[in-house]
């Protein structure tokens, strides 16, 4: 019954905001960039996510935020605290409901074919030039939440091109699921929130809805530009090292007290 109540609230909240976002996008209102953040905050409240923020979010516009990827749940956790649009694989567009929500989020969809790399880089550059922050998962896939996979340096090609006459600012971000109902989650339980491999989305979402309140640590690392590195490959490696260290420290309980906590309303017992 808990999962049913949570998902009912989730769908109710979503249905309420969809018409408004469609209108805002149609008239190109500035609020269309802000409303998705409000939606994500509401989703975090409904699912009982407690966000702990470490470090300072870049206020430079535009910024490319690069983050490790554990689950589709990362989207709302990050979207609740980072103003920006996500970069996602093209397949996401065809997902039931979530593909439509991604479109309303103004997501940039990219294909994995090497022949399309330049095209997607130009699309991302145009969005950055227009003043949009972008959020990118350079692993190219999700994982079990206990590690960070190697970053694909091709994703950092966008950083080689100046934006508004200046080097693009790139900020590494670590996200980790650390506690369940206040108790350290541990390696065996973290995959209940991670979504990877051939897991079925619907059953996974149902299980998450019934688990309880989760603490999610989001750490913002020192921003950087391509000028600090010899190549985009070196930049990708530096981001991966910083993010992997942040994840390791978070899941082992070694982070300092967070700068900011968001205590979302508890879910029904």
SULBELHU-V220272 format. One record per backbone hydrogen bond with DSSP energy under -0.5 kcal/mol. CO is the residue of the C=O (numbers start at 1). NH is the residue of the N-H. If there is no record, write none. Layout:
co=CO nh=NH
co=CO nh=NH
//
This chain:
co=1 nh=5
co=2 nh=6
co=3 nh=7
co=4 nh=8
co=5 nh=9
co=6 nh=10
co=7 nh=11
co=8 nh=12
co=9 nh=13
co=10 nh=14
co=11 nh=15
co=12 nh=16
co=13 nh=17
co=14 nh=18
co=15 nh=19
co=17 nh=21
co=18 nh=22
co=19 nh=23
co=20 nh=24
co=21 nh=25
co=22 nh=26
co=23 nh=27
co=24 nh=29
co=25 nh=28
co=29 nh=32
co=30 nh=33
co=30 nh=34
co=31 nh=34
co=31 nh=35
co=32 nh=36
co=34 nh=37
co=34 nh=38
co=35 nh=39
co=36 nh=40
co=37 nh=41
co=38 nh=42
co=39 nh=43
co=40 nh=44
co=41 nh=45
co=42 nh=46
co=43 nh=47
co=44 nh=48
co=44 nh=49
co=48 nh=214
co=49 nh=51
co=50 nh=52
co=50 nh=216
co=51 nh=53
co=51 nh=262
co=52 nh=218
co=53 nh=259
co=53 nh=260
co=54 nh=220
co=62 nh=169
co=63 nh=65
co=63 nh=134
co=64 nh=66
co=64 nh=171
co=65 nh=136
co=66 nh=173
co=69 nh=143
co=70 nh=195
co=71 nh=74
co=72 nh=75
co=72 nh=76
co=73 nh=77
co=74 nh=78
co=75 nh=79
co=76 nh=80
co=78 nh=81
co=78 nh=82
co=81 nh=83
co=82 nh=84
co=85 nh=135
co=86 nh=88
co=86 nh=108
co=88 nh=110
co=89 nh=92
co=90 nh=93
co=91 nh=94
co=92 nh=95
co=95 nh=99
co=95 nh=100
co=96 nh=98
co=97 nh=101
co=98 nh=102
co=99 nh=103
co=100 nh=104
co=101 nh=105
co=102 nh=107
co=103 nh=106
co=107 nh=109
co=108 nh=88
co=110 nh=90
co=113 nh=116
co=114 nh=117
co=116 nh=120
co=117 nh=121
co=118 nh=122
co=119 nh=123
co=120 nh=124
co=121 nh=125
co=122 nh=126
co=123 nh=127
co=124 nh=128
co=125 nh=129
co=126 nh=130
co=127 nh=132
co=128 nh=131
co=133 nh=85
co=134 nh=65
co=135 nh=87
co=136 nh=67
co=136 nh=138
co=137 nh=140
co=138 nh=152
co=151 nh=153
co=152 nh=155
co=153 nh=156
co=154 nh=157
co=155 nh=158
co=156 nh=159
co=157 nh=160
co=158 nh=161
co=160 nh=162
co=163 nh=166
co=166 nh=163
co=169 nh=64
co=170 nh=172
co=170 nh=224
co=171 nh=66
co=172 nh=221
co=173 nh=68
co=174 nh=219
co=176 nh=178
co=176 nh=217
co=178 nh=185
co=179 nh=215
co=180 nh=183
co=183 nh=180
co=185 nh=189
co=186 nh=189
co=186 nh=190
co=187 nh=191
co=189 nh=192
co=190 nh=193
co=190 nh=194
co=196 nh=199
co=200 nh=204
co=201 nh=205
co=202 nh=206
co=203 nh=207
co=204 nh=208
co=205 nh=209
co=206 nh=210
co=207 nh=210
co=207 nh=211
co=208 nh=211
co=208 nh=212
co=213 nh=181
co=214 nh=50
co=214 nh=216
co=215 nh=178
co=215 nh=179
co=215 nh=217
co=216 nh=52
co=216 nh=218
co=217 nh=176
co=217 nh=219
co=218 nh=54
co=219 nh=174
co=219 nh=221
co=224 nh=170
co=225 nh=228
co=226 nh=229
co=231 nh=235
co=232 nh=236
co=233 nh=237
co=234 nh=238
co=235 nh=239
co=236 nh=240
co=237 nh=241
co=238 nh=242
co=239 nh=243
co=240 nh=244
co=241 nh=245
co=242 nh=246
co=243 nh=247
co=244 nh=248
co=245 nh=249
co=246 nh=250
co=247 nh=251
co=248 nh=252
co=249 nh=254
co=249 nh=255
co=250 nh=253
co=260 nh=53
co=261 nh=263
co=262 nh=51
co=262 nh=264
//
